Amino acid sequence: MLELHTWELVSVSNKPEENASTYNYLLESALLNRAINRGLSSGEEKIHALADNIVNWLSNTDFYSSPASTRFHEAFEGGLVYHTLKVYNEAIQLIKLPHFRSADIDSAVLVALTHDWCKIGQYESYERNVKDDSGNWCQVSSYRTKENPSSIRLGHGPQSLVMIIQFCNGQYTHLTQEEMAAIRWHMYTYDVSSYDIRDLNTCNDNVPLVHLIQFADQLAIVNY
């Protein structure tokens, strides 16, 4: 009989390859937990195959080596996975609070692990000219957003949502409305227009998972 994975804090390493291994393990565990809770009987092999498919796809992108931003947070090689694991750690701690106990922890994990997929293929490295402490010009390695990373962009949250939906559309893996809302709105007001505010507020008022991921994402980037 399949056993549910127990979620615990993970160590976030300065070595990208270690974080990649941790990420892959958590992703497969999240997919399995959700499937078990949905009555998985003979589809375990399909879940493992799905996880392998996602990891193979990610391995052919810059996901494991990409920064999380150009300069705001985790702007270093492997920063995207580093940030993602921090969001995971924050999410499984926040869900213990009374306000979030009605949220599904397996959903929180899956959303935390996929919320920033939209950043895949978005950044490139370059040499930036800066002055050193002596006032002399020198070059330092930096990141910038690609001028044309993709011909079709849907916005931050929606882009991540579409990318994960393309994988999770099976009997035991389809996303719930709450999971889709949490991915869509994880940037809170940083990724919305005035037309979106009403829908955002409705989700924040009625779906604990949405607020949980917003808080986890913000807590993961603060330094105090």
mmCIF file of the C-alpha atoms, coordinates in Angstrom:
data_MODEL
# 
_entry.id   MODEL 
# 
loop_
_atom_site.group_PDB 
_atom_site.id 
_atom_site.type_symbol 
_atom_site.label_atom_id 
_atom_site.label_alt_id 
_atom_site.label_comp_id 
_atom_site.label_asym_id 
_atom_site.label_entity_id 
_atom_site.label_seq_id 
_atom_site.pdbx_PDB_ins_code 
_atom_site.Cartn_x 
_atom_site.Cartn_y 
_atom_site.Cartn_z 
_atom_site.occupancy 
_atom_site.B_iso_or_equiv 
_atom_site.pdbx_formal_charge 
_atom_site.auth_seq_id 
_atom_site.auth_comp_id 
_atom_site.auth_asym_id 
_atom_site.auth_atom_id 
_atom_site.pdbx_PDB_model_num 
ATOM 1   C CA . MET A 1 1   ? 0.000   0.000  0.000   1.00 0.00 ? 1   MET A CA 1 
ATOM 2   C CA . LEU A 1 2   ? 1.297   3.444  -0.908  1.00 0.00 ? 2   LEU A CA 1 
ATOM 3   C CA . GLU A 1 3   ? 2.121   5.745  1.984   1.00 0.00 ? 3   GLU A CA 1 
ATOM 4   C CA . LEU A 1 4   ? 1.719   9.493  2.002   1.00 0.00 ? 4   LEU A CA 1 
ATOM 5   C CA . HIS A 1 5   ? 4.891   11.545 2.143   1.00 0.00 ? 5   HIS A CA 1 
ATOM 6   C CA . THR A 1 6   ? 5.368   13.567 5.339   1.00 0.00 ? 6   THR A CA 1 
ATOM 7   C CA . TRP A 1 7   ? 6.368   17.134 4.611   1.00 0.00 ? 7   TRP A CA 1 
ATOM 8   C CA . GLU A 1 8   ? 9.370   18.464 6.499   1.00 0.00 ? 8   GLU A CA 1 
ATOM 9   C CA . LEU A 1 9   ? 11.726  21.404 6.139   1.00 0.00 ? 9   LEU A CA 1 
ATOM 10  C CA . VAL A 1 10  ? 14.548  20.848 3.666   1.00 0.00 ? 10  VAL A CA 1 
ATOM 11  C CA . SER A 1 11  ? 18.066  22.206 3.617   1.00 0.00 ? 11  SER A CA 1 
ATOM 12  C CA . VAL A 1 12  ? 18.646  24.801 0.917   1.00 0.00 ? 12  VAL A CA 1 
ATOM 13  C CA . SER A 1 13  ? 22.187  24.423 -0.364  1.00 0.00 ? 13  SER A CA 1 
ATOM 14  C CA . ASN A 1 14  ? 24.630  26.744 -2.060  1.00 0.00 ? 14  ASN A CA 1 
ATOM 15  C CA . LYS A 1 15  ? 25.236  23.923 -4.541  1.00 0.00 ? 15  LYS A CA 1 
ATOM 16  C CA . PRO A 1 16  ? 22.691  24.026 -7.404  1.00 0.00 ? 16  PRO A CA 1 
ATOM 17  C CA . GLU A 1 17  ? 22.956  20.290 -8.066  1.00 0.00 ? 17  GLU A CA 1 
ATOM 18  C CA . GLU A 1 18  ? 21.934  19.459 -4.479  1.00 0.00 ? 18  GLU A CA 1 
ATOM 19  C CA . ASN A 1 19  ? 18.944  21.794 -4.681  1.00 0.00 ? 19  ASN A CA 1 
ATOM 20  C CA . ALA A 1 20  ? 17.941  20.252 -8.016  1.00 0.00 ? 20  ALA A CA 1 
ATOM 21  C CA . SER A 1 21  ? 17.920  16.782 -6.452  1.00 0.00 ? 21  SER A CA 1 
ATOM 22  C CA . THR A 1 22  ? 15.836  18.005 -3.500  1.00 0.00 ? 22  THR A CA 1 
ATOM 23  C CA . TYR A 1 23  ? 13.421  19.765 -5.824  1.00 0.00 ? 23  TYR A CA 1 
ATOM 24  C CA . ASN A 1 24  ? 12.889  16.694 -8.010  1.00 0.00 ? 24  ASN A CA 1 
ATOM 25  C CA . TYR A 1 25  ? 12.199  14.516 -4.980  1.00 0.00 ? 25  TYR A CA 1 
ATOM 26  C CA . LEU A 1 26  ? 9.652   16.966 -3.557  1.00 0.00 ? 26  LEU A CA 1 
ATOM 27  C CA . LEU A 1 27  ? 7.911   17.371 -6.903  1.00 0.00 ? 27  LEU A CA 1 
ATOM 28  C CA . GLU A 1 28  ? 7.415   13.625 -7.362  1.00 0.00 ? 28  GLU A CA 1 
ATOM 29  C CA . SER A 1 29  ? 6.276   13.280 -3.737  1.00 0.00 ? 29  SER A CA 1 
ATOM 30  C CA . ALA A 1 30  ? 3.700   16.051 -4.208  1.00 0.00 ? 30  ALA A CA 1 
ATOM 31  C CA . LEU A 1 31  ? 2.283   14.428 -7.335  1.00 0.00 ? 31  LEU A CA 1 
ATOM 32  C CA . LEU A 1 32  ? 2.069   11.051 -5.583  1.00 0.00 ? 32  LEU A CA 1 
ATOM 33  C CA . ASN A 1 33  ? 0.445   12.439 -2.431  1.00 0.00 ? 33  ASN A CA 1 
ATOM 34  C CA . ARG A 1 34  ? -2.226  14.250 -4.416  1.00 0.00 ? 34  ARG A CA 1 
ATOM 35  C CA . ALA A 1 35  ? -2.921  11.141 -6.489  1.00 0.00 ? 35  ALA A CA 1 
ATOM 36  C CA . ILE A 1 36  ? -3.178  8.900  -3.418  1.00 0.00 ? 36  ILE A CA 1 
ATOM 37  C CA . ASN A 1 37  ? -5.662  11.303 -1.837  1.00 0.00 ? 37  ASN A CA 1 
ATOM 38  C CA . ARG A 1 38  ? -7.722  11.137 -5.032  1.00 0.00 ? 38  ARG A CA 1 
ATOM 39  C CA . GLY A 1 39  ? -8.028  7.370  -4.899  1.00 0.00 ? 39  GLY A CA 1 
ATOM 40  C CA . LEU A 1 40  ? -5.002  6.231  -6.858  1.00 0.00 ? 40  LEU A CA 1 
ATOM 41  C CA . SER A 1 41  ? -5.295  2.491  -7.382  1.00 0.00 ? 41  SER A CA 1 
ATOM 42  C CA . SER A 1 42  ? -3.317  1.355  -10.399 1.00 0.00 ? 42  SER A CA 1 
ATOM 43  C CA . GLY A 1 43  ? -1.880  4.617  -11.672 1.00 0.00 ? 43  GLY A CA 1 
ATOM 44  C CA . GLU A 1 44  ? 1.320   4.823  -9.603  1.00 0.00 ? 44  GLU A CA 1 
ATOM 45  C CA . GLU A 1 45  ? 3.527   4.077  -12.599 1.00 0.00 ? 45  GLU A CA 1 
ATOM 46  C CA . LYS A 1 46  ? 1.830   6.886  -14.510 1.00 0.00 ? 46  LYS A CA 1 
ATOM 47  C CA . ILE A 1 47  ? 2.638   9.340  -11.720 1.00 0.00 ? 47  ILE A CA 1 
ATOM 48  C CA . HIS A 1 48  ? 6.296   8.295  -11.679 1.00 0.00 ? 48  HIS A CA 1 
ATOM 49  C CA . ALA A 1 49  ? 6.374   8.601  -15.462 1.00 0.00 ? 49  ALA A CA 1 
ATOM 50  C CA . LEU A 1 50  ? 4.818   12.064 -15.246 1.00 0.00 ? 50  LEU A CA 1 
ATOM 51  C CA . ALA A 1 51  ? 7.402   13.173 -12.683 1.00 0.00 ? 51  ALA A CA 1 
ATOM 52  C CA . ASP A 1 52  ? 10.206  11.830 -14.889 1.00 0.00 ? 52  ASP A CA 1 
ATOM 53  C CA . ASN A 1 53  ? 8.701   13.629 -17.867 1.00 0.00 ? 53  ASN A CA 1 
ATOM 54  C CA . ILE A 1 54  ? 8.598   16.942 -15.998 1.00 0.00 ? 54  ILE A CA 1 
ATOM 55  C CA . VAL A 1 55  ? 12.163  16.546 -14.708 1.00 0.00 ? 55  VAL A CA 1 
ATOM 56  C CA . ASN A 1 56  ? 13.413  15.666 -18.196 1.00 0.00 ? 56  ASN A CA 1 
ATOM 57  C CA . TRP A 1 57  ? 11.690  18.757 -19.552 1.00 0.00 ? 57  TRP A CA 1 
ATOM 58  C CA . LEU A 1 58  ? 13.105  20.986 -16.812 1.00 0.00 ? 58  LEU A CA 1 
ATOM 59  C CA . SER A 1 59  ? 16.573  19.533 -17.427 1.00 0.00 ? 59  SER A CA 1 
ATOM 60  C CA . ASN A 1 60  ? 16.390  20.724 -21.023 1.00 0.00 ? 60  ASN A CA 1 
ATOM 61  C CA . THR A 1 61  ? 15.655  24.265 -19.861 1.00 0.00 ? 61  THR A CA 1 
ATOM 62  C CA . ASP A 1 62  ? 17.660  26.648 -17.678 1.00 0.00 ? 62  ASP A CA 1 
ATOM 63  C CA . PHE A 1 63  ? 15.394  26.052 -14.661 1.00 0.00 ? 63  PHE A CA 1 
ATOM 64  C CA . TYR A 1 64  ? 18.096  24.507 -12.477 1.00 0.00 ? 64  TYR A CA 1 
ATOM 65  C CA . SER A 1 65  ? 20.720  27.123 -13.355 1.00 0.00 ? 65  SER A CA 1 
ATOM 66  C CA . SER A 1 66  ? 18.594  30.257 -13.766 1.00 0.00 ? 66  SER A CA 1 
ATOM 67  C CA . PRO A 1 67  ? 18.598  33.130 -11.269 1.00 0.00 ? 67  PRO A CA 1 
ATOM 68  C CA . ALA A 1 68  ? 15.307  34.003 -9.576  1.00 0.00 ? 68  ALA A CA 1 
ATOM 69  C CA . SER A 1 69  ? 15.556  37.629 -10.729 1.00 0.00 ? 69  SER A CA 1 
ATOM 70  C CA . THR A 1 70  ? 18.012  40.019 -12.311 1.00 0.00 ? 70  THR A CA 1 
ATOM 71  C CA . ARG A 1 71  ? 18.771  41.935 -9.119  1.00 0.00 ? 71  ARG A CA 1 
ATOM 72  C CA . PHE A 1 72  ? 15.907  41.840 -6.600  1.00 0.00 ? 72  PHE A CA 1 
ATOM 73  C CA . HIS A 1 73  ? 16.429  38.422 -4.988  1.00 0.00 ? 73  HIS A CA 1 
ATOM 74  C CA . GLU A 1 74  ? 18.520  35.301 -5.595  1.00 0.00 ? 74  GLU A CA 1 
ATOM 75  C CA . ALA A 1 75  ? 20.180  36.896 -8.626  1.00 0.00 ? 75  ALA A CA 1 
ATOM 76  C CA . PHE A 1 76  ? 22.780  34.152 -8.953  1.00 0.00 ? 76  PHE A CA 1 
ATOM 77  C CA . GLU A 1 77  ? 23.211  30.875 -10.796 1.00 0.00 ? 77  GLU A CA 1 
ATOM 78  C CA . GLY A 1 78  ? 20.718  28.360 -9.435  1.00 0.00 ? 78  GLY A CA 1 
ATOM 79  C CA . GLY A 1 79  ? 18.803  31.120 -7.655  1.00 0.00 ? 79  GLY A CA 1 
ATOM 80  C CA . LEU A 1 80  ? 15.428  30.084 -9.083  1.00 0.00 ? 80  LEU A CA 1 
ATOM 81  C CA . VAL A 1 81  ? 15.470  26.618 -7.493  1.00 0.00 ? 81  VAL A CA 1 
ATOM 82  C CA . TYR A 1 82  ? 17.058  28.090 -4.353  1.00 0.00 ? 82  TYR A CA 1 
ATOM 83  C CA . HIS A 1 83  ? 14.141  30.531 -4.040  1.00 0.00 ? 83  HIS A CA 1 
ATOM 84  C CA . THR A 1 84  ? 11.594  27.833 -4.855  1.00 0.00 ? 84  THR A CA 1 
ATOM 85  C CA . LEU A 1 85  ? 12.803  25.599 -2.023  1.00 0.00 ? 85  LEU A CA 1 
ATOM 86  C CA . LYS A 1 86  ? 12.652  28.561 0.363   1.00 0.00 ? 86  LYS A CA 1 
ATOM 87  C CA . VAL A 1 87  ? 9.037   29.157 -0.649  1.00 0.00 ? 87  VAL A CA 1 
ATOM 88  C CA . TYR A 1 88  ? 8.318   25.473 -0.005  1.00 0.00 ? 88  TYR A CA 1 
ATOM 89  C CA . ASN A 1 89  ? 9.823   25.743 3.495   1.00 0.00 ? 89  ASN A CA 1 
ATOM 90  C CA . GLU A 1 90  ? 7.774   28.839 4.267   1.00 0.00 ? 90  GLU A CA 1 
ATOM 91  C CA . ALA A 1 91  ? 4.568   27.243 2.954   1.00 0.00 ? 91  ALA A CA 1 
ATOM 92  C CA . ILE A 1 92  ? 4.742   24.116 5.114   1.00 0.00 ? 92  ILE A CA 1 
ATOM 93  C CA . GLN A 1 93  ? 5.326   26.279 8.175   1.00 0.00 ? 93  GLN A CA 1 
ATOM 94  C CA . LEU A 1 94  ? 2.569   28.775 7.387   1.00 0.00 ? 94  LEU A CA 1 
ATOM 95  C CA . ILE A 1 95  ? 0.017   26.018 6.913   1.00 0.00 ? 95  ILE A CA 1 
ATOM 96  C CA . LYS A 1 96  ? 0.335   25.175 10.617  1.00 0.00 ? 96  LYS A CA 1 
ATOM 97  C CA . LEU A 1 97  ? -1.192  28.550 11.515  1.00 0.00 ? 97  LEU A CA 1 
ATOM 98  C CA . PRO A 1 98  ? -4.939  28.611 12.284  1.00 0.00 ? 98  PRO A CA 1 
ATOM 99  C CA . HIS A 1 99  ? -5.689  30.894 9.345   1.00 0.00 ? 99  HIS A CA 1 
ATOM 100 C CA . PHE A 1 100 ? -4.295  28.392 6.834   1.00 0.00 ? 100 PHE A CA 1 
ATOM 101 C CA . ARG A 1 101 ? -5.199  25.020 8.338   1.00 0.00 ? 101 ARG A CA 1 
ATOM 102 C CA . SER A 1 102 ? -8.054  24.526 5.894   1.00 0.00 ? 102 SER A CA 1 
ATOM 103 C CA . ALA A 1 103 ? -5.633  24.685 2.963   1.00 0.00 ? 103 ALA A CA 1 
ATOM 104 C CA . ASP A 1 104 ? -4.426  21.375 1.564   1.00 0.00 ? 104 ASP A CA 1 
ATOM 105 C CA . ILE A 1 105 ? -0.739  20.885 2.305   1.00 0.00 ? 105 ILE A CA 1 
ATOM 106 C CA . ASP A 1 106 ? -0.069  18.767 -0.794  1.00 0.00 ? 106 ASP A CA 1 
ATOM 107 C CA . SER A 1 107 ? -1.587  21.502 -2.926  1.00 0.00 ? 107 SER A CA 1 
ATOM 108 C CA . ALA A 1 108 ? 0.545   24.091 -1.144  1.00 0.00 ? 108 ALA A CA 1 
ATOM 109 C CA . VAL A 1 109 ? 3.669   22.074 -1.921  1.00 0.00 ? 109 VAL A CA 1 
ATOM 110 C CA . LEU A 1 110 ? 2.841   21.634 -5.600  1.00 0.00 ? 110 LEU A CA 1 
ATOM 111 C CA . VAL A 1 111 ? 2.018   25.321 -6.010  1.00 0.00 ? 111 VAL A CA 1 
ATOM 112 C CA . ALA A 1 112 ? 5.182   26.379 -4.178  1.00 0.00 ? 112 ALA A CA 1 
ATOM 113 C CA . LEU A 1 113 ? 7.276   24.169 -6.450  1.00 0.00 ? 113 LEU A CA 1 
ATOM 114 C CA . THR A 1 114 ? 5.755   25.410 -9.712  1.00 0.00 ? 114 THR A CA 1 
ATOM 115 C CA . HIS A 1 115 ? 4.691   29.003 -9.082  1.00 0.00 ? 115 HIS A CA 1 
ATOM 116 C CA . ASP A 1 116 ? 7.743   30.545 -10.772 1.00 0.00 ? 116 ASP A CA 1 
ATOM 117 C CA . TRP A 1 117 ? 8.052   28.308 -13.819 1.00 0.00 ? 117 TRP A CA 1 
ATOM 118 C CA . CYS A 1 118 ? 7.293   31.457 -15.832 1.00 0.00 ? 118 CYS A CA 1 
ATOM 119 C CA . LYS A 1 119 ? 10.894  32.537 -15.219 1.00 0.00 ? 119 LYS A CA 1 
ATOM 120 C CA . ILE A 1 120 ? 12.282  29.641 -17.238 1.00 0.00 ? 120 ILE A CA 1 
ATOM 121 C CA . GLY A 1 121 ? 14.218  30.997 -20.209 1.00 0.00 ? 121 GLY A CA 1 
ATOM 122 C CA . GLN A 1 122 ? 13.721  34.627 -19.176 1.00 0.00 ? 122 GLN A CA 1 
ATOM 123 C CA . TYR A 1 123 ? 17.212  35.686 -18.128 1.00 0.00 ? 123 TYR A CA 1 
ATOM 124 C CA . GLU A 1 124 ? 20.678  35.843 -19.652 1.00 0.00 ? 124 GLU A CA 1 
ATOM 125 C CA . SER A 1 125 ? 24.083  36.616 -18.204 1.00 0.00 ? 125 SER A CA 1 
ATOM 126 C CA . TYR A 1 126 ? 26.243  39.535 -19.327 1.00 0.00 ? 126 TYR A CA 1 
ATOM 127 C CA . GLU A 1 127 ? 29.216  41.603 -18.176 1.00 0.00 ? 127 GLU A CA 1 
ATOM 128 C CA . ARG A 1 128 ? 28.208  44.904 -16.569 1.00 0.00 ? 128 ARG A CA 1 
ATOM 129 C CA . ASN A 1 129 ? 30.569  47.871 -16.210 1.00 0.00 ? 129 ASN A CA 1 
ATOM 130 C CA . VAL A 1 130 ? 30.812  49.199 -12.640 1.00 0.00 ? 130 VAL A CA 1 
ATOM 131 C CA . LYS A 1 131 ? 33.244  51.262 -10.639 1.00 0.00 ? 131 LYS A CA 1 
ATOM 132 C CA . ASP A 1 132 ? 35.232  49.525 -7.923  1.00 0.00 ? 132 ASP A CA 1 
ATOM 133 C CA . ASP A 1 133 ? 36.084  51.006 -4.515  1.00 0.00 ? 133 ASP A CA 1 
ATOM 134 C CA . SER A 1 134 ? 38.982  52.917 -6.090  1.00 0.00 ? 134 SER A CA 1 
ATOM 135 C CA . GLY A 1 135 ? 36.804  54.489 -8.731  1.00 0.00 ? 135 GLY A CA 1 
ATOM 136 C CA . ASN A 1 136 ? 38.154  52.363 -11.542 1.00 0.00 ? 136 ASN A CA 1 
ATOM 137 C CA . TRP A 1 137 ? 35.855  50.765 -14.075 1.00 0.00 ? 137 TRP A CA 1 
ATOM 138 C CA . CYS A 1 138 ? 35.642  47.000 -14.068 1.00 0.00 ? 138 CYS A CA 1 
ATOM 139 C CA . GLN A 1 139 ? 33.302  44.303 -15.350 1.00 0.00 ? 139 GLN A CA 1 
ATOM 140 C CA . VAL A 1 140 ? 31.154  42.107 -13.137 1.00 0.00 ? 140 VAL A CA 1 
ATOM 141 C CA . SER A 1 141 ? 28.895  39.231 -14.122 1.00 0.00 ? 141 SER A CA 1 
ATOM 142 C CA . SER A 1 142 ? 25.212  40.140 -13.947 1.00 0.00 ? 142 SER A CA 1 
ATOM 143 C CA . TYR A 1 143 ? 21.840  39.031 -15.275 1.00 0.00 ? 143 TYR A CA 1 
ATOM 144 C CA . ARG A 1 144 ? 19.275  40.792 -17.409 1.00 0.00 ? 144 ARG A CA 1 
ATOM 145 C CA . THR A 1 145 ? 15.920  39.915 -18.932 1.00 0.00 ? 145 THR A CA 1 
ATOM 146 C CA . LYS A 1 146 ? 16.189  38.687 -22.498 1.00 0.00 ? 146 LYS A CA 1 
ATOM 147 C CA . GLU A 1 147 ? 14.862  41.184 -25.022 1.00 0.00 ? 147 GLU A CA 1 
ATOM 148 C CA . ASN A 1 148 ? 12.599  38.596 -26.639 1.00 0.00 ? 148 ASN A CA 1 
ATOM 149 C CA . PRO A 1 149 ? 12.532  35.445 -24.476 1.00 0.00 ? 149 PRO A CA 1 
ATOM 150 C CA . SER A 1 150 ? 9.354   34.159 -26.076 1.00 0.00 ? 150 SER A CA 1 
ATOM 151 C CA . SER A 1 151 ? 7.024   35.245 -28.819 1.00 0.00 ? 151 SER A CA 1 
ATOM 152 C CA . ILE A 1 152 ? 3.986   34.636 -26.600 1.00 0.00 ? 152 ILE A CA 1 
ATOM 153 C CA . ARG A 1 153 ? 3.829   35.801 -22.981 1.00 0.00 ? 153 ARG A CA 1 
ATOM 154 C CA . LEU A 1 154 ? 0.760   35.599 -20.750 1.00 0.00 ? 154 LEU A CA 1 
ATOM 155 C CA . GLY A 1 155 ? 1.935   37.484 -17.683 1.00 0.00 ? 155 GLY A CA 1 
ATOM 156 C CA . HIS A 1 156 ? 3.760   36.191 -14.619 1.00 0.00 ? 156 HIS A CA 1 
ATOM 157 C CA . GLY A 1 157 ? 1.168   34.095 -12.783 1.00 0.00 ? 157 GLY A CA 1 
ATOM 158 C CA . PRO A 1 158 ? -0.829  33.009 -15.854 1.00 0.00 ? 158 PRO A CA 1 
ATOM 159 C CA . GLN A 1 159 ? 2.351   31.876 -17.639 1.00 0.00 ? 159 GLN A CA 1 
ATOM 160 C CA . SER A 1 160 ? 3.294   29.526 -14.782 1.00 0.00 ? 160 SER A CA 1 
ATOM 161 C CA . LEU A 1 161 ? -0.280  28.276 -14.589 1.00 0.00 ? 161 LEU A CA 1 
ATOM 162 C CA . VAL A 1 162 ? -0.458  27.356 -18.262 1.00 0.00 ? 162 VAL A CA 1 
ATOM 163 C CA . MET A 1 163 ? 2.913   25.608 -18.097 1.00 0.00 ? 163 MET A CA 1 
ATOM 164 C CA . ILE A 1 164 ? 1.912   23.321 -15.203 1.00 0.00 ? 164 ILE A CA 1 
ATOM 165 C CA . ILE A 1 165 ? -1.559  22.653 -16.625 1.00 0.00 ? 165 ILE A CA 1 
ATOM 166 C CA . GLN A 1 166 ? 0.075   21.297 -19.765 1.00 0.00 ? 166 GLN A CA 1 
ATOM 167 C CA . PHE A 1 167 ? 1.537   18.502 -17.629 1.00 0.00 ? 167 PHE A CA 1 
ATOM 168 C CA . CYS A 1 168 ? -1.093  17.988 -14.937 1.00 0.00 ? 168 CYS A CA 1 
ATOM 169 C CA . ASN A 1 169 ? -4.207  17.166 -16.914 1.00 0.00 ? 169 ASN A CA 1 
ATOM 170 C CA . GLY A 1 170 ? -4.619  13.483 -16.055 1.00 0.00 ? 170 GLY A CA 1 
ATOM 171 C CA . GLN A 1 171 ? -7.156  11.676 -13.899 1.00 0.00 ? 171 GLN A CA 1 
ATOM 172 C CA . TYR A 1 172 ? -5.153  11.955 -10.680 1.00 0.00 ? 172 TYR A CA 1 
ATOM 173 C CA . THR A 1 173 ? -3.089  15.045 -11.465 1.00 0.00 ? 173 THR A CA 1 
ATOM 174 C CA . HIS A 1 174 ? -5.414  17.766 -12.734 1.00 0.00 ? 174 HIS A CA 1 
ATOM 175 C CA . LEU A 1 175 ? -5.173  21.037 -10.821 1.00 0.00 ? 175 LEU A CA 1 
ATOM 176 C CA . THR A 1 176 ? -7.930  22.118 -8.471  1.00 0.00 ? 176 THR A CA 1 
ATOM 177 C CA . GLN A 1 177 ? -9.533  25.548 -8.717  1.00 0.00 ? 177 GLN A CA 1 
ATOM 178 C CA . GLU A 1 178 ? -7.702  26.530 -5.529  1.00 0.00 ? 178 GLU A CA 1 
ATOM 179 C CA . GLU A 1 179 ? -4.320  25.473 -6.925  1.00 0.00 ? 179 GLU A CA 1 
ATOM 180 C CA . MET A 1 180 ? -4.899  27.357 -10.153 1.00 0.00 ? 180 MET A CA 1 
ATOM 181 C CA . ALA A 1 181 ? -5.936  30.473 -8.236  1.00 0.00 ? 181 ALA A CA 1 
ATOM 182 C CA . ALA A 1 182 ? -2.879  30.283 -5.980  1.00 0.00 ? 182 ALA A CA 1 
ATOM 183 C CA . ILE A 1 183 ? -0.497  30.091 -8.938  1.00 0.00 ? 183 ILE A CA 1 
ATOM 184 C CA . ARG A 1 184 ? -2.335  32.810 -10.845 1.00 0.00 ? 184 ARG A CA 1 
ATOM 185 C CA . TRP A 1 185 ? -2.402  35.284 -7.958  1.00 0.00 ? 185 TRP A CA 1 
ATOM 186 C CA . HIS A 1 186 ? 0.867   34.477 -6.165  1.00 0.00 ? 186 HIS A CA 1 
ATOM 187 C CA . MET A 1 187 ? 2.346   37.874 -7.056  1.00 0.00 ? 187 MET A CA 1 
ATOM 188 C CA . TYR A 1 188 ? -0.578  39.638 -5.336  1.00 0.00 ? 188 TYR A CA 1 
ATOM 189 C CA . THR A 1 189 ? -0.903  43.171 -6.764  1.00 0.00 ? 189 THR A CA 1 
ATOM 190 C CA . TYR A 1 190 ? 2.499   43.127 -8.481  1.00 0.00 ? 190 TYR A CA 1 
ATOM 191 C CA . ASP A 1 191 ? 1.091   41.283 -11.491 1.00 0.00 ? 191 ASP A CA 1 
ATOM 192 C CA . VAL A 1 192 ? -2.406  42.674 -11.943 1.00 0.00 ? 192 VAL A CA 1 
ATOM 193 C CA . SER A 1 193 ? -4.210  45.523 -13.636 1.00 0.00 ? 193 SER A CA 1 
ATOM 194 C CA . SER A 1 194 ? -7.062  47.525 -12.173 1.00 0.00 ? 194 SER A CA 1 
ATOM 195 C CA . TYR A 1 195 ? -9.440  45.114 -13.914 1.00 0.00 ? 195 TYR A CA 1 
ATOM 196 C CA . ASP A 1 196 ? -8.013  42.193 -11.919 1.00 0.00 ? 196 ASP A CA 1 
ATOM 197 C CA . ILE A 1 197 ? -8.284  43.633 -8.406  1.00 0.00 ? 197 ILE A CA 1 
ATOM 198 C CA . ARG A 1 198 ? -11.835 42.431 -7.771  1.00 0.00 ? 198 ARG A CA 1 
ATOM 199 C CA . ASP A 1 199 ? -11.012 38.852 -8.767  1.00 0.00 ? 199 ASP A CA 1 
ATOM 200 C CA . LEU A 1 200 ? -7.811  38.948 -6.724  1.00 0.00 ? 200 LEU A CA 1 
ATOM 201 C CA . ASN A 1 201 ? -9.626  40.190 -3.629  1.00 0.00 ? 201 ASN A CA 1 
ATOM 202 C CA . THR A 1 202 ? -12.334 37.564 -4.049  1.00 0.00 ? 202 THR A CA 1 
ATOM 203 C CA . CYS A 1 203 ? -9.734  34.798 -4.084  1.00 0.00 ? 203 CYS A CA 1 
ATOM 204 C CA . ASN A 1 204 ? -7.889  36.276 -1.115  1.00 0.00 ? 204 ASN A CA 1 
ATOM 205 C CA . ASP A 1 205 ? -11.140 36.442 0.848   1.00 0.00 ? 205 ASP A CA 1 
ATOM 206 C CA . ASN A 1 206 ? -12.264 32.904 0.063   1.00 0.00 ? 206 ASN A CA 1 
ATOM 207 C CA . VAL A 1 207 ? -9.255  30.681 -0.743  1.00 0.00 ? 207 VAL A CA 1 
ATOM 208 C CA . PRO A 1 208 ? -6.687  30.305 2.074   1.00 0.00 ? 208 PRO A CA 1 
ATOM 209 C CA . LEU A 1 209 ? -4.201  28.633 -0.281  1.00 0.00 ? 209 LEU A CA 1 
ATOM 210 C CA . VAL A 1 210 ? -3.961  31.825 -2.333  1.00 0.00 ? 210 VAL A CA 1 
ATOM 211 C CA . HIS A 1 211 ? -2.965  33.945 0.656   1.00 0.00 ? 211 HIS A CA 1 
ATOM 212 C CA . LEU A 1 212 ? -0.646  31.230 1.963   1.00 0.00 ? 212 LEU A CA 1 
ATOM 213 C CA . ILE A 1 213 ? 1.434   31.133 -1.221  1.00 0.00 ? 213 ILE A CA 1 
ATOM 214 C CA . GLN A 1 214 ? 1.571   34.933 -1.397  1.00 0.00 ? 214 GLN A CA 1 
ATOM 215 C CA . PHE A 1 215 ? 2.964   35.083 2.138   1.00 0.00 ? 215 PHE A CA 1 
ATOM 216 C CA . ALA A 1 216 ? 5.365   32.179 1.570   1.00 0.00 ? 216 ALA A CA 1 
ATOM 217 C CA . ASP A 1 217 ? 6.731   33.832 -1.568  1.00 0.00 ? 217 ASP A CA 1 
ATOM 218 C CA . GLN A 1 218 ? 7.308   37.147 0.211   1.00 0.00 ? 218 GLN A CA 1 
ATOM 219 C CA . LEU A 1 219 ? 8.812   35.580 3.333   1.00 0.00 ? 219 LEU A CA 1 
ATOM 220 C CA . ALA A 1 220 ? 11.240  33.632 1.166   1.00 0.00 ? 220 ALA A CA 1 
ATOM 221 C CA . ILE A 1 221 ? 12.878  36.835 -0.103  1.00 0.00 ? 221 ILE A CA 1 
ATOM 222 C CA . VAL A 1 222 ? 13.192  38.875 3.107   1.00 0.00 ? 222 VAL A CA 1 
ATOM 223 C CA . ASN A 1 223 ? 16.454  39.003 5.030   1.00 0.00 ? 223 ASN A CA 1 
ATOM 224 C CA . TYR A 1 224 ? 15.220  39.685 8.575   1.00 0.00 ? 224 TYR A CA 1 
# 
